[in-house]
Amino acid sequence: MVRELKHIISNGALGEIQKIHLEMPQEGFKRPPDIAGKPSQPQSWRLKDYDVPTICLDLGVHLHHLSSYLLEVEPEATCAQFANHSEFKGLVDDVNMLLKYPNGIVGSMWMSKTAIGHRNGLSVRVYGTKGSARWFQLNPDELELNYNDGRREVLDRAGQCQYANQFRYNRMKPGHPTGFVEAFANLYSDIAGALQLHLSKQPSRSEYVFGFEQAKQGLALFEAAKRSAESGTWQQVK
């Protein structure tokens, strides 16, 4: 349904995009999840920050990827606030970022390890001149749409999808959420196809397979966020 949303945006159904808000709140540092009957404490690598806070590399990269994929532009500037709300003192475990994109688009990112009540609340909201859309990972097969004429829709894989109606997205019938297993199956298929083209020395650009350049852009965004959190000012993404 995220790919359906990309199709909707590209076709102009939401009009000119004005705002995007991305969230990935989790509660693991406040309420460790039970796995096999025992509380699962955070892995050691999550409990140490480096030049960029680890939470940005753990959660923030997913938000940056969604933003880049849906908008096809990169943030130009950010104003960020870092916080510590857990027992792990000195560790950044909650991040709020305001964002400025090209073409006057604005947005925000919120990522947290201390948001009690959120198991894994990845979500994206996109607002345009004609309508808006919301996708929530815990309800992955549905896409909420609202239009400026008052119409409200909930689109799922059994509905009038223009993109998610392909067989590859419907190996399991609607009403049975596809979740991670099917999503990763599709992604691995995309990567395999790109690799086959690369090995046969054919052009291998895929709209679903990202590489080092996007990772570099994500690092630049979160380096700017750190500078902003330290200075209390907007920082350009370099």
DRENVOPA-72566 format. One record per atom (N, C-alpha, C, O): x, y, z; residue in three letters. Coordinates in pm, whole numbers, plus 32768, in hexadecimal, padded with zeros to 4 digits. Layout:
XYZAla;...
//
This chain:
80527F878000Met;800080008000Met;8056807F8000Met;802880E87FD4Met;80D280768030Val;812D80E88024Val;814C81027F91Val;815681757F66Val;815A80977F44Arg;817380A77EB5Arg;80F580DC7E6FArg;80FF81297E0FArg;808180B57E9EGlu;800580EF7E6CGlu;800181857E89Glu;7FDA81D47E33Glu;802B81AC7F01Leu;8030823A7F26Leu;809082867ECALeu;807282F57E9FLeu;8104824A7EACLys;8162828A7E4FLys;811F82A07DC8Lys;812F83097D8ALys;80D5823C7D9AHis;808E82477D1AHis;802682B87D1FHis;801983047CBFHis;7FDE82C37D8DIle;7F79832B7D9EIle;7FBA83B57D9AIle;7F8784117D59Ile;802B83C47DE1Ile;807284447DE3Ile;80A484687D57Ile;809484D97D2AIle;80E284067D14Ser;811C841E7C90Ser;80B384457C29Ser;80CE84937BCESer;803B84107C39Asn;7FCF84317BDBAsn;7F8884B37BFCAsn;7F2C84DB7BB5Asn;7FB384F67C68Gly;7F7A85787C89Gly;7EF485757CCEGly;7EB185DC7CD7Gly;7EC984FF7D00Ala;7E4584F67D3FAla;7E3C85497DBEAla;7DCF85757DE3Ala;7EAC85607E01Leu;7EAD85B37E79Leu;7ED286447E59Leu;7EDC86977EB4Leu;7EE686637DDAGly;7F0F86E97DB3Gly;7FA386FF7DCCGly;7FF1869F7DD1Gly;7FCB877B7DDBGlu;8056879B7DFAGlu;806E877C7E8EGlu;802387A97EE4Glu;80D5872F7EAAIle;80F287087F33Ile;812787807F81Ile;817F87C97F53Ile;80EF87937FF8Gln;81148805804EGln;815587DA80D0Gln;81AD881F8104Gln;812987678107Lys;815B873C818ALys;816B86A4818FLys;811F865A8150Lys;81D0867881DAIle;81E085EA81F7Ile;820C85DA8289Ile;8268861E82B6Ile;81CA858182D0His;81EB8568835DHis;820284D38370His;81AD8480834EHis;827684B283A6Leu;829E842783B6Leu;82BB84098448Leu;82F98459848ELeu;828F83958477Glu;82A183708503Glu;82CD82DE850FGlu;82A5828984BFGlu;832182C38572Met;834282398595Met;83588231862CMet;83CA82228659Met;82ED823A867APro;82F88232870CPro;82F681A0873BPro;82A6814F870BPro;834D81818798Gln;835380FE87D7Gln;83618110886EGln;8382817D889DGln;834880A588BAGlu;834B80AE894CGlu;83B88057898BGlu;83BB80498A06Glu;8411801E893AGly;846E7FB8896AGly;84C87FE189DDGly;84EF7F8C8A2DGly;84EC806289E7Phe;8542808E8A55Phe;84F480A68AD6Phe;853080B18B41Phe;847080AD8ACCLys;841C80C08B42Lys;83D5803E8B6ALys;83C080248BE0Lys;83B27FF08B08Arg;83687F748B1FArg;839E7F0A8AC1Arg;83667EF58A55Arg;840A7EC68AE8Pro;84467E628A8FPro;83E07DF68A6APro;83967DC78AC0Pro;83DC7DD089EBPro;837A7D6C89C0Pro;839D7CE189F5Pro;84127CC08A07Pro;83377C928A0EAsp;834B7C078A37Asp;83647BB189BCAsp;83137BAF895FAsp;83D37B6C89BCIle;83F37B0E8952Ile;84137A888993Ile;846F7A7F89E4Ile;83C87A23896FAla;83D6799D89AAAla;83C679A38A42Ala;840A795C8A8CAla;836A79FB8A71Gly;834B7A008AFFGly;83A97A538B53Gly;83997A588BCDGly;840C7A968B15Lys;846B7AE68B61Lys;84757B728B24Lys;84727B818AAALys;84807BDA8B7BPro;84947C618B46Pro;85137C688AF2Pro;857D7C3B8B1DPro;85077C9F8A7CSer;85797CA98A21Ser;85BB7D328A32Ser;85867D978A05Ser;862E7D358A74Gln;86757DB28A8AGln;86B57DE38A08Gln;86D57D9289B1Gln;86C97E6789FAPro;87047E9C897FPro;878E7E608965Pro;87DC7E4A89C2Pro;87AB7E4588E7Gln;88307E1588C3Gln;88987E7E88E5Gln;887B7EF588E7Gln;89117E5088FESer;897B7EAB892CSer;89997F1888C5Ser;89BB7F8888EBSer;898C7EF88844Trp;89AD7F5D87DETrp;894A7FD087DFTrp;8969803D87AETrp;88D47FBA8816Arg;88708025881CArg;888780838893Arg;884280E8889EArg;88E4806288E9Leu;88F680AD8965Leu;897381048964Leu;89A5812B89CELeu;89A5812388EELys;8A19817B88E3Lys;8A0981D48869Lys;89EC81A387FCLys;8A1C8257887BAsp;8A1582B5880CAsp;8AA082D487D8Asp;8B0382D08822Asp;8AA582F48758Tyr;8B2483188719Tyr;8B1783A486DFTyr;8AD683F9871BTyr;8B5483BF866BAsp;8B4B84458631Asp;8ABA846B8614Asp;8A9384DF8620Asp;8A6A840885EEVal;89DA841985DBVal;899483BF8640Val;89BA834B864DVal;892F83EF8687Pro;88EA839886E7Pro;88BB831686A6Pro;888883158636Pro;88CC82A986EDThr;88AB822686B6Thr;8818821A8693Thr;87F581D38635Thr;87C0825F86DBIle;8732825886BAIle;8716828B862DIle;86BA825C85EBIle;876682EB85FFCys;8755831D8576Cys;877B82B28510Cys;873C82A784A6Cys;87E282638530Leu;880E81F984D6Leu;87B7817D84E1Leu;87B581298487Leu;876F81718550Asp;871980FE856BAsp;868C81158535Asp;865780C384EAAsp;86508185855ALeu;85C781A58532Leu;85C1821184C7Leu;857282088468Leu;8613827784D5Gly;860B82EA847CGly;862282C883EAGly;85E683058391Gly;8678826683CFVal;869582448344Val;8617821182FDVal;860982258284Val;85BC81D08346His;854181A18308His;84E8821782E1His;84AA82178277His;84E3827C8338Leu;849282F1831ALeu;84CE833E82A3Leu;8485836D824CLeu;8552834982A1His;8593838D8231His;8578834281AFHis;855D83808147His;857E82BE81B4His;8566826F813BHis;84D882838107His;84C38297808FHis;8475827F8162Leu;83EA82968139Leu;83D9832180FBLeu;839783318095Leu;84168383813ASer;840E840C8109Ser;84488417807CSer;840A84518023Ser;84C083E08068Ser;850283E77FE5Ser;84B2839E7F7BSer;84A483CE7F0ASer;847E83297F9FTyr;843482D87F3FTyr;83B2831C7F13Tyr;8392831F7E9CTyr;836883527F72Leu;82E6838C7F52Leu;82F284137F0DLeu;82A784307EB0Leu;835084677F39Leu;835A84EE7F04Leu;83BB84FE7E91Leu;83AD85587E3ELeu;841F84A67E8BGlu;848A84AD7E26Glu;84DB852D7E31Glu;8514855B7DCEGlu;84DF85677EA7Val;853785D87EC5Val;857085C37F51Val;853985777FA1Val;85DF86077F6DGlu;862285F97FEDGlu;860E86758043Glu;860386E3800DGlu;8607866780C9Pro;85FD86DC8120Pro;86758739810CPro;86E7870D80FBPro;865A87BB810FGlu;86C4881E80FEGlu;86F588578182Glu;87678881818DGlu;869E885781E8Ala;86C2888F826AAla;866F884E82D7Ala;8601881B82BEAla;86A588508351Thr;865D881583C1Thr;867588638441Thr;86DE88A18453Thr;8612885F8499Cys;861F88948521Cys;85F88820857DCys;858787F08579Cys;865687F585D1Ala;86438779861BAla;864F878D86B2Ala;869487E786E2Ala;860A873686FAGln;86138732878CGln;862B86A187B6Gln;85DE86488793Gln;8696868B8801Phe;86B786078836Phe;8694860388CAPhe;86A186688910Phe;8669858E88FBAla;864585828988Ala;866984F789BCAla;867B84988970Ala;867484EF8A41Asn;868884708A86Asn;861884608AEBAsn;860A84B18B47Asn;85C883F68ADBHis;855683DD8B34His;855D83538B75His;84FC83298BB6His;85CB830D8B66Ser;85D682858B9ASer;863D827E8C0BSer;867982E38C30Ser;864E82088C40Glu;86B181F38CA9Glu;873F81F28C73Glu;879F81F48CC1Glu;874F81EE8BF1Phe;87D481EB8BB3Phe;8804827B8BA3Phe;87F282B88B3APhe;884282B08C0ALys;8867833C8C0ELys;88CF83608BA3Lys;892A83138B85Lys;88BD83D78B6BGly;891A84078B06Gly;88FE83D38A7AGly;894283F98A1BGly;889A837D8A6DLeu;8879834189ECLeu;8802838A89AELeu;879D83A089F2Leu;880C83AF8931Val;879A83EC88ECVal;8735837F88CDVal;875483208884Val;86BC838B8904Asp;8656832488EDAsp;85D3835F88BBAsp;856F831788B0Asp;85D183E1889BAsp;855A84228865Asp;85878496880EAsp;85D384EC883CAsp;855984998791Val;858784FF8732Val;850E853B86ECVal;84B884F486B8Val;850885C086EBAsn;84A6860B869DAsn;84F086638639Asn;854E86A9865CAsn;84C5865D85BBMet;850886AA8553Met;849F86F284FDMet;844286B284CCMet;84AE877584EALeu;846587BD8483Leu;84B987BB8404Leu;853487BA840ALeu;847587B98392Leu;84BC87A98313Leu;848C880F82ACLeu;8417883482A9Leu;84EA883B8258Lys;84C9888C81E3Lys;84FC88438168Lys;857088198161Lys;84A288348105Tyr;84C387F28088Tyr;84C188588016Tyr;849488C9802ATyr;84F088317F9FPro;84DD88897F2APro;8449889D7F0CPro;83F488537F3FPro;842B88FF7EBAAsn;83A3891C7E8BAsn;834589447EFBAsn;82CB89367EEFAsn;837D89767F6BGly;832989A77FD7Gly;82EB893B802DGly;8299895B8083Gly;831088BD801AIle;82DA8851806CIle;8319885780F7Ile;8392886D8104Ile;82C78844815EVal;82F8883F81E7Val;82D187B98223Val;827C877281EEVal;831087988294Gly;82EF871882D1Gly;832E87078359Gly;836787648392Gly;8322868C838CSer;835B866E840FSer;837885D98418Ser;8340858883CFSer;83D285B88475Met;83EF852E8499Met;83F085248530Met;8428857A8575Met;83B384BB8562Trp;83BB849C85F2Trp;83DF840A8600Trp;839A83B385CATrp;844A83F18649Met;847183678667Met;848D835D86FCMet;84C583B88738Met;846582EF8739Ser;847182E287C9Ser;847D825187F3Ser;844481F887B4Ser;84CA823A885DLys;84D181B8889ELys;848A81BB8926Lys;848F815A8971Lys;8449822C8945Thr;840F823D89CAThr;837D826789C4Thr;834C82AA8A1FThr;833782418959Ala;82AB82678947Ala;825281F48974Ala;822F819D8925Ala;822F81F589F3Ile;81E181878A2CIle;815B817A89E2Ile;811581DD89CAIle;813A80FE89BFGly;80BF80E38977Gly;80D380CE88E2Gly;807880A3889DGly;814B80ED88B1His;816880DB8823His;81C780658812His;823B806B8839His;81937FF887D7Arg;81E87F8387C0Arg;824B7F9E8750Arg;82C37F86875EArg;82167FD086E1Asn;826B7FF5866FAsn;8215804B8613Asn;81E4801C85ACAsn;820580C8863AGly;819F811C85FBGly;81C98166857EGly;81AC81DC856FGly;820E81208524Leu;8238816084A7Leu;81BE8191845ALeu;81628144843FLeu;81BF82118436Ser;8150824883E8Ser;818082BC8394Ser;81E782FA83B1Ser;813582D8832BVal;8153834C82D6Val;80CF838F82B2Val;806D834C8291Val;80CF841582B9Arg;805C84668290Arg;808D84C98227Arg;80F1850D823AArg;804584D181B8Val;806A8529814AVal;7FF48583812BVal;7F8285548120Val;800F8606811BTyr;7FA586688102Tyr;7FC486B68082Tyr;803486E7806FTyr;7F5F86C0802BGly;7F6F870D7FB0Gly;7F0087737FA0Gly;7EAE87857FF9Gly;7EFF87B47F2DThr;7E9B881C7F15Thr;7E1187E27EF9Thr;7DAC88287F05Thr;7E0B87607ED3Lys;7D8B87217EB4Lys;7D5F86BA7F1BLys;7CE986957F20Lys;7DBC868A7F6DGly;7D9686227FCCGly;7E0B85F68022Gly;7E79862E801BGly;7DF185918074Ser;7E58855F80CESer;7E5084C780D6Ser;7DED848A80ACSer;7EB9848B810BAla;7EBE83FA8119Ala;7F0883D68198Ala;7F61841E81C4Ala;7EE2836381D3Arg;7F258330824BArg;7F35829A823EArg;7ED78253821AArg;7FAE826B825BTrp;7FCA81DB8262Trp;800A81BC82E8Trp;806382048316Trp;7FDC814F8327Phe;8008812983ADPhe;8035809883A8Phe;7FE780408381Phe;80B2807D83CEGln;80EB7FF983BCGln;809F7F8B8406Gln;809A7F1983D7Gln;80627FAB8479Leu;801A7F4484C2Leu;7F967F1E847ELeu;7F557EBD84A6Leu;7F6E7F69841AAsn;7EF97F4983C9Asn;7F237F548336Asn;7EF27FAA82EDAsn;7F7F7EFC830BPro;7FC97F148290Pro;7F7A7F0B820FPro;7FA47F4481AAPro;7F097EC7820FAsp;7EC07EB28193Asp;7E5F7F238172Asp;7E1C7F1E810AAsp;7E567F8881C8Glu;7DF87FF581B0Glu;7E3E807B81A0Glu;7EA3809781E1Glu;7E0780CC8148Leu;7E3981528130Leu;7DC481B2813FLeu;7D6081A780F8Leu;7DD08211819DGlu;7D66827381B4Glu;7D7982EA8158Glu;7DE68323814FGlu;7D0E83108111Leu;7D13838180B5Leu;7CA383E380D4Leu;7C3283BB80F0Leu;7CC3846480CFAsn;7C6184CE80E2Asn;7C7585368074Asn;7CE68556804EAsn;7C04856A803FTyr;7C0C85C97FD1Tyr;7BC8864C7FF6Tyr;7B7586528051Tyr;7BED86B67FAEAsn;7BBB873B7FD3Asn;7B2987517FACAsn;7AF187BB7FC8Asn;7AEA86EE7F6CAsp;7A5A86F97F55Asp;7A0A86B17FC2Asp;799086A47FB9Asp;7A518683802BGly;7A0E8643809CGly;7A0D85AB8098Gly;79E7856B80F9Gly;7A3685728028Arg;7A3784DF801FArg;7AA084A4807CArg;7B0D84DB808DArg;7A7C843380B8Arg;7ADA83E8810CArg;7AD8835780DDArg;7A6D831E80C9Arg;7B4E831C80CBGlu;7B5782948099Glu;7BB9824480EEGlu;7C1A827B8123Glu;7B9F81C480FAVal;7C018166812FVal;7C19810180C0Val;7BC380AF80A1Val;7C8E81078085Leu;7CB180B28015Leu;7D01803B8047Leu;7D65804D808ELeu;7CD87FC28024Asp;7D287F4C8045Asp;7D417EFB7FC7Asp;7D187F237F5AAsp;7D847E8A7FD7Arg;7DAD7E3D7F62Arg;7D377E057F13Arg;7D457DE27E9EArg;7CC27DFC7F53Ala;7C4B7DCA7F0EAla;7BFF7E3A7EC9Ala;7B9D7E217E83Ala;7C2B7EB77EDEGly;7BE57F297EA6Gly;7C177F4D7E1BGly;7C567EFD7DD6Gly;7BFB7FC97DF3Gln;7C1D7FF77D6EGln;7CAE80277D67Gln;7CC9809B7D47Gln;7D097FCE7D85Cys;7D977FF17D7ECys;7DC47FFA7CEDCys;7D9B7FAA7C99Cys;7E18805A7CD1Gln;7E5080697C4CGln;7EDA80297C41Gln;7F0C80127BD2Gln;7F17800D7CB3Tyr;7F9F7FD57CB3Tyr;7FA87F577D08Tyr;7FE47EF47CDETyr;7F6E7F5A7D80Ala;7F787EE97DDDAla;7F1D7E767DB6Ala;7F137E147E00Ala;7EDB7E807D41Asn;7E887E117D13Asn;7ED97DA87CC6Asn;7EA17D447C99Asn;7F5D7DBF7CB7Gln;7FB17D5E7C70Gln;7FBA7CDB7CBFGln;7FAE7CDA7D3AGln;7FD07C6E7C76Phe;7FD67BEA7CB5Phe;80407BE47D22Phe;802A7BA77D8APhe;80B27C237D0CArg;81207C197D6CArg;80FB7C537DF5Arg;813A7C307E59Arg;80987CAA7DFATyr;806B7CE37E78Tyr;7FF07C9D7EAFTyr;7FB77CC97F13Tyr;7FC87C317E70Asn;7F4C7BEE7E98Asn;7F5C7B567E99Asn;7F007B0D7E72Asn;7FCF7B287EC4Arg;7FE27A987ED0Arg;7F8A7A5F7F3FArg;7F6279EB7F3AArg;7F6B7AB27FA3Met;7F0B7A8E800BMet;7E907AE57FF9Met;7E9C7B5E7FE5Met;7E1A7AA98000Lys;7D9F7AF37FDFLys;7D887B648043Lys;7DB37B5B80B6Lys;7D437BCF8018Pro;7D217C3E8072Pro;7CD87C0D80EEPro;7C8C7BAC80E9Pro;7CF07C51815CGly;7CB97C2681DCGly;7D1F7BDB822EGly;7D097BC082A4Gly;7D8F7BB981EEHis;7DFF7B788234His;7E787BD38221His;7EBC7BCA81BBHis;7E947C2B8282Pro;7EFF7C8F8270Pro;7F827C4E8245Pro;7FAD7BE9827DPro;7FC17C8A81E1Thr;803A7C5281A7Thr;80B47C648202Thr;81057C098210Thr;80BF7CDA8240Gly;81297CEF82A2Gly;81B67CE1826CGly;81CE7CEB81F3Gly;82147CC982C9Phe;82A27CC882A7Phe;82C77C5C8243Phe;83167C7581E7Phe;82907BE48252Val;82BD7B748200Val;82A97B91816BVal;83067B83811CVal;82307BBA8146Glu;82157BD880BAGlu;825F7C55808CGlu;828E7C5C801BGlu;826A7CB980E5Ala;82B07D3480C0Ala;83427D1880A0Ala;83767D4A803DAla;83837CC880F4Phe;840F7CA880DBPhe;841D7C4E8061Phe;847F7C598017Phe;83BD7BF5804AAla;83C27BA17FD1Ala;83C37BF87F54Ala;840E7BDE7EF7Ala;836F7C5F7F52Asn;836C7CB97EDFAsn;83ED7D087ED3Asn;84207D1A7E64Asn;84237D367F44Leu;84A07D827F3FLeu;85147D2B7F10Leu;85647D577EBDLeu;851C7CB07F43Tyr;85877C567F17Tyr;857B7C387E82Tyr;85E07C2B7E3CTyr;85017C2C7E51Ser;84EC7C177DC2Ser;85207C8E7D71Ser;855E7C7D7D09Ser;85057D077DA2Asp;85367D807D5FAsp;85CF7D837D5EAsp;860B7DA37CF7Asp;860D7D617DCFIle;869F7D637DD7Ile;86DB7CF97D7AIle;873D7D127D35Ile;869E7C827D78Ala;86CF7C187D21Ala;86C77C427C8EAla;87237C287C41Ala;865A7C837C69Gly;864C7CB17BDFGly;86B67D187BBBGly;86EE7D157B4EGly;86D07D757C18Ala;87367DDB7C00Ala;87C17D9C7BF5Ala;88127DC67BA3Ala;87DC7D387C49Leu;885D7CF37C43Leu;886F7CA87BC0Leu;88DC7CAA7B86Leu;88067C687B90Gln;880F7C207B11Gln;882F7C7F7A9EGln;88807C5F7A47Gln;87EE7CF37A9ELeu;880B7D567A37Leu;889A7D887A43Leu;88DF7D9979DELeu;88C87D9F7ABDHis;89507DCF7AD3His;89B67D697AA2His;8A177D8D7A5FHis;89A27CEA7AC3Leu;8A007C817A9DLeu;8A037C6B7A06Leu;8A687C4179CFLeu;89947C8779C3Ser;89907C7B7932Ser;89B67CFD78EDSer;89A87D0C7874Ser;89E87D5D793FLys;8A197DDF790ELys;89AD7E2F78C5Lys;89C87E767864Lys;89327E2278F6Gln;88C47E7278C2Gln;88A27EDF7927Gln;88C07ED0799EGln;88647F4D78FBPro;883C7FB5795APro;87E47F7979C7Pro;87877F2D79AAPro;88027F9A7A45Ser;87BE7F557AB4Ser;877A7FB57B14Ser;87677F947B8ASer;8754802C7AE4Arg;871280897B3EArg;868680567B60Arg;863680377B08Arg;866A804E7BE3Ser;85E680217C11Ser;85AE80897C70Ser;85F780C07CC4Ser;852D80A47C64Glu;84F081067CBEGlu;84E180CF7D4BGlu;84BD81187DA7Glu;84FD804D7D5FTyr;84EE800E7DE2Tyr;85737FE77E22Tyr;85767FC27E97Tyr;85DF7FEE7DD8Val;86617FC37E0CVal;86BA803E7E1BVal;86DC80817DB9Val;86DD805B7E96Phe;872D80D27EB5Phe;87BB80A97EDCPhe;87D280397F08Phe;881881057ECDGly;88A480E37EE5Gly;88EA81467F3FGly;88AD81867F94Gly;896C81527F2APhe;89C181A17F83Phe;899C82367F81Phe;89A9827A7FE7Phe;896F82687F0FGlu;895282F77F07Glu;88E2831E7F67Glu;88EB83857FAAGlu;887982CD7F6EGln;880E82ED7FCBGln;883B82E0805BGln;8814833080B0Gln;888E827B8077Ala;88C3826B80FEAla;891782E58125Ala;891083148196Ala;8964831680C6Lys;89B7838E80DFLys;895E840780FCLys;897C84558156Lys;88F2841580B1Gln;8896848580C8Gln;8854847B8151Gln;883E84E08193Gln;88348400817BGly;87FB83EE8200Gly;885C8415826EGly;8837845682CFGly;88DB83EC825ELeu;8940841282C2Leu;895084AA82C8Leu;895D84E28334Leu;894E84EB8255Ala;895B857D8253Ala;88E585BE829CAla;88F7862282E3Ala;886D8586828CLeu;87F885BD82D2Leu;880985B38369Leu;87F0861483B0Leu;88348540839APhe;883D852E842BPhe;88B985718467Phe;88BB859284DDPhe;892085878416Glu;899085DB8443Glu;8961866B8455Glu;898886AE84B4Glu;890E869A83F9Ala;88D587218406Ala;88798729847FAla;8876878F84C4Ala;882F86BD849AAla;87D886BB8510Ala;882A86C68590Ala;8801870B85EEAla;889D86848595Lys;88F0868E860CLys;8924871C861ELys;89248752868DLys;8951875A85B0Arg;898187E585B8Arg;8912884085E8Arg;8929889C8636Arg;8898882685B9Ser;8827887885E0Ser;880688678675Ser;87EE88C986BBSer;880787E986A4Ala;87E887D08730Ala;884E8812878CAla;882C883F87F9Ala;88CA88188760Glu;8934885587B1Glu;892F88EE87AEGlu;894D89308811Glu;89078925873ASer;890789B6872BSer;888189F78746Ser;887A8A6F8761Ser;881789AA8740Gly;879189E1874FGly;87648A3386D8Gly;870D8A8986E6Gly;879F8A1B8662Thr;877E8A6885EAThr;87638A088577Thr;87858992857AThr;87248A408510Trp;871489F38494Trp;879D89DA8457Trp;87F68A2F845ETrp;87AE8964841BGln;882B894183DAGln;8810890D834DGln;87B188C18337Gln;8864893782F0Gln;885A89048268Gln;888F88768262Gln;88ED885282A8Gln;88528826820DVal;8881879D81F6Val;88EB87A58189Val;88CE87CC8118Val;8964877F81ABLys;89D5878C814ELys;8A018703811CLys;8A5F86FA80CCLys;
//
